[in-house]
């Protein structure tokens, strides 16, 4: 500023007109600089808004895609359940009837073998019907969330485990959003399936803890476990994680070699009424 005053007092710009001209030029420069700065700020805001809109649109698209995939999977599982119940179930029922008829036409020693085979067929028929119910979301909704888990654990206990138990803590809150109920049940089924395939576990436990603002779910087995730092996420683990994200549920899977696997989920109860 001092330099500018000294410059204005020099003989070269001593006249009033020259001073006004210089002040005018400085003013124009300030205005132009201000406009450039304002333009840059507005441009950055519009650019950031455009990027934010693109992110929101991508998230909405991803959610719609996940919803569509979930709907397709549910319809596929329902169709498989119908096929198991109607076709495979009927074939096993017919086979059981034929064995019972043939059993009466053979000698006593052979009859014992027929009885054993008939018992296997009857047990298979029972397993097929239980499996078909667990695949049909309408049946799950009809019998309820907790009972569906209990039925699934009972089926698995007959197949593989020494114990497979459900514990419910707190006051049960019914699911008003039925889609979320099915999604959580499918996550548990995926965990059960991985346990059957890979864990070599003897015991499986599920705990539902209803709190004031959220439902906490803990599922754990006592199998061989795995190293979290080296394991690659397959379709099963990715399915569980993506389904949890779809309904804004926190997801934590942990495991240590020799100490089994534990899945912890937290579902905000506020979304139960959506």
C-alpha positions in Angstrom: 0.0 0.0 0.0 2.9 2.4 0.8 4.5 1.6 -2.5 1.2 2.4 -4.3 0.9 5.8 -2.6 4.5 6.6 -3.5 3.8 5.6 -7.0 0.7 7.9 -7.2 2.9 10.8 -6.0 5.5 10.4 -8.7 5.5 12.9 -11.5 4.4 10.3 -14.1 0.9 10.0 -12.5 0.7 13.4 -10.8 -2.4 14.5 -12.6 -5.8 13.8 -11.3 -6.9 12.0 -14.4 -4.0 9.6 -14.3 -4.8 8.9 -10.6 -8.4 8.1 -11.4 -7.4 5.9 -14.3 -5.0 3.9 -12.1 -7.6 3.6 -9.4 -10.2 2.5 -12.0 -7.8 -0.2 -13.4 -7.1 -1.5 -9.9 -10.8 -1.6 -9.2 -11.5 -3.5 -12.4 -8.7 -5.9 -11.5 -10.2 -6.5 -8.1 -13.7 -7.1 -9.6 -12.3 -9.5 -12.2 -10.3 -11.4 -9.6 -13.4 -11.6 -7.3 -15.5 -12.9 -10.2 -12.9 -15.5 -11.1 -12.8 -16.7 -7.5 -16.6 -16.8 -7.3 -16.8 -18.7 -10.5 -14.3 -21.2 -9.3 -16.2 -21.7 -6.0 -19.5 -22.1 -7.9 -17.9 -24.5 -10.3 -16.4 -26.6 -7.5 -19.8 -26.7 -5.7 -21.6 -27.8 -8.9 -18.9 -30.4 -9.6 -19.1 -31.8 -6.0 -22.9 -31.9 -6.2 -22.7 -33.7 -9.5 -20.2 -36.3 -8.1 -22.5 -36.7 -5.0 -25.5 -37.2 -7.2 -23.6 -39.8 -9.2 -22.6 -41.6 -6.0 -26.2 -41.6 -4.7 -27.5 -42.8 -8.1 -24.9 -45.6 -8.1 -25.9 -46.6 -4.5 -29.6 -46.6 -5.5 -28.8 -48.7 -8.6 -26.7 -51.2 -6.5 -29.5 -51.5 -4.0 -32.1 -52.1 -6.7 -29.8 -54.7 -8.3 -29.4 -56.4 -4.9 -33.1 -56.4 -4.3 -33.7 -57.8 -7.8 -31.2 -60.6 -7.2 -32.7 -61.4 -3.8 -36.2 -61.6 -5.3 -34.9 -63.9 -8.0 -33.1 -66.1 -5.5 -36.2 -66.3 -3.3 -38.4 -67.3 -6.2 -35.8 -69.9 -7.3 -35.7 -71.3 -3.7 -39.5 -71.3 -3.6 -39.7 -73.3 -6.9 -37.1 -75.8 -5.6 -39.2 -76.2 -2.4 -42.3 -76.9 -4.4 -40.5 -79.4 -6.6 -39.1 -81.2 -3.6 -42.5 -81.3 -1.9 -44.7 -82.1 -4.8 -42.5 -84.3 -7.1 -39.7 -85.8 -5.0 -42.0 -86.1 -2.0 -44.6 -87.9 -3.9 -42.0 -90.3 -5.4 -40.7 -91.1 -2.0 -44.2 -91.6 -0.6 -45.0 -94.0 -3.5 -41.7 -95.9 -2.9 -42.6 -96.2 0.8 -46.0 -97.6 -0.1 -44.6 -100.1 -2.5 -42.0 -101.3 0.0 -44.8 -101.8 2.6 -46.8 -103.9 0.1 -43.8 -106.0 -1.0 -42.9 -106.5 2.7 -46.0 -108.6 3.2 -45.0 -111.0 0.3 -41.6 -112.1 1.4 -40.2 -114.4 4.1 -39.5 -113.3 7.6 -35.7 -112.8 7.1 -36.1 -110.7 4.0 -39.0 -108.7 5.6 -36.5 -107.3 8.1 -34.5 -105.8 5.3 -37.6 -104.4 3.7 -38.6 -102.8 7.0 -35.1 -101.2 7.3 -35.3 -99.9 3.7 -38.8 -98.6 4.3 -37.7 -96.7 7.4 -34.9 -95.1 5.4 -37.4 -94.0 2.7 -39.8 -92.6 5.3 -37.0 -90.7 7.0 -35.8 -89.3 3.6 -39.4 -88.2 2.9 -39.5 -86.4 6.2 -36.2 -84.7 5.5 -37.3 -83.6 2.0 -40.5 -82.1 3.4 -38.6 -80.2 6.1 -36.1 -78.9 3.6 -38.9 -77.9 1.2 -40.5 -75.8 4.0 -37.2 -74.1 4.8 -36.8 -73.0 1.2 -40.3 -71.6 0.8 -40.5 -68.0 2.2 -44.3 -68.2 2.5 -43.9 -71.1 4.9 -41.2 -69.3 6.9 -43.4 -66.2 7.3 -46.4 -68.4 8.3 -44.7 -70.3 11.1 -42.6 -67.4 12.3 -38.9 -66.4 12.5 -37.9 -68.1 15.7 -39.8 -71.3 14.9 -38.2 -71.4 11.4 -34.7 -71.2 12.9 -35.7 -74.0 15.4 -36.9 -76.2 12.6 -33.8 -75.7 10.7 -31.6 -76.5 13.7 -33.6 -79.6 14.4 -33.1 -80.7 10.8 -29.4 -80.1 11.0 -29.1 -81.9 14.4 -30.5 -85.0 12.9 -28.0 -84.8 10.0 -24.8 -83.9 11.7 -24.6 -82.1 15.0 -24.6 -83.4 18.6 -26.5 -80.2 19.5 -28.0 -77.3 17.6 -29.8 -74.9 19.8 -31.6 -71.6 19.7 -31.7 -69.2 22.7 -34.0 -66.2 22.7 -33.3 -63.3 25.1 -35.6 -60.3 25.8 -39.1 -59.6 24.5 -39.7 -60.8 21.0 -40.5 -58.0 18.5 -42.5 -59.2 15.5 -41.1 -58.3 12.0 -43.4 -55.9 10.3 -41.0 -55.8 7.3 -41.4 -59.4 6.2 -38.6 -59.1 3.5 -36.1 -58.3 6.2 -37.2 -61.4 8.2 -36.5 -63.6 5.1 -33.2 -62.0 4.4 -31.9 -62.5 8.0 -33.1 -66.1 7.9 -31.2 -66.7 4.6 -28.1 -65.3 6.2 -28.4 -67.8 9.0 -29.0 -70.6 6.5 -25.9 -69.7 4.6 -23.9 -69.8 7.8 -25.4 -73.2 8.7 -24.6 -74.5 5.2 -20.9 -73.4 5.5 -20.7 -75.1 8.9 -22.0 -78.4 7.6 -19.6 -78.3 4.6 -16.4 -77.1 6.1 -16.3 -76.8 9.9 -16.4 -80.4 11.2 -18.3 -78.9 14.1 -20.2 -80.9 16.7 -22.2 -78.1 18.2 -24.1 -75.1 16.7 -25.6 -72.3 18.7 -27.8 -69.4 17.7 -28.7 -66.5 20.1 -31.3 -63.9 19.5 -31.1 -61.0 21.9 -33.9 -58.4 21.6 -32.9 -55.0 23.0 -34.8 -51.8 23.0 -33.4 -50.5 19.7 -31.9 -53.4 18.0 -31.9 -57.2 17.5 -28.5 -58.8 18.2 -27.8 -62.2 16.6 -24.9 -64.4 17.4 -24.3 -67.7 15.6 -21.3 -69.9 16.4 -19.9 -73.4 15.9 -17.1 -75.3 17.6 -15.5 -76.5 14.4 -11.9 -76.3 13.1 -12.2 -72.6 12.2 -10.0 -70.8 9.7 -7.3 -68.1 9.4 -9.1 -64.8 8.8 -6.0 -63.2 7.2 -5.6 -65.8 4.5 -9.2 -67.0 3.7 -10.7 -65.9 0.4 -14.3 -64.8 0.5 -16.4 -67.2 -1.5 -19.9 -66.9 -2.7 -21.3 -68.0 0.7 -19.4 -65.3 2.7 -20.1 -62.7 0.1 -23.8 -63.5 0.0 -24.1 -63.1 3.8 -22.3 -59.8 3.8 -24.2 -58.3 0.8 -27.6 -59.4 2.3 -26.7 -57.8 5.6 -25.7 -54.5 3.9 -29.0 -54.6 1.9 -31.0 -54.1 5.1 -28.5 -51.8 7.0 -27.5 -54.6 9.4 -24.0 -54.6 10.9 -22.0 -57.8 10.0 -19.0 -59.3 11.7 -17.5 -62.7 11.0 -14.7 -63.9 13.1 -12.7 -67.2 13.4 -9.6 -68.7 14.8 -8.1 -72.0 13.8 -9.2 -74.6 16.2 -11.8 -72.4 17.9 -14.7 -72.4 15.4 -16.5 -69.6 13.6 -18.7 -66.8 15.0 -21.1 -64.5 13.2 -22.4 -61.4 14.9 -25.2 -59.4 13.4 -27.0 -56.2 14.7 -30.3 -55.3 13.1 -31.8 -51.9 14.0 -35.3 -52.4 15.3 -36.5 -49.1 13.8 -36.4 -50.7 10.4 -38.7 -53.5 11.6 -41.7 -51.1 11.2 -40.7 -49.8 7.8 
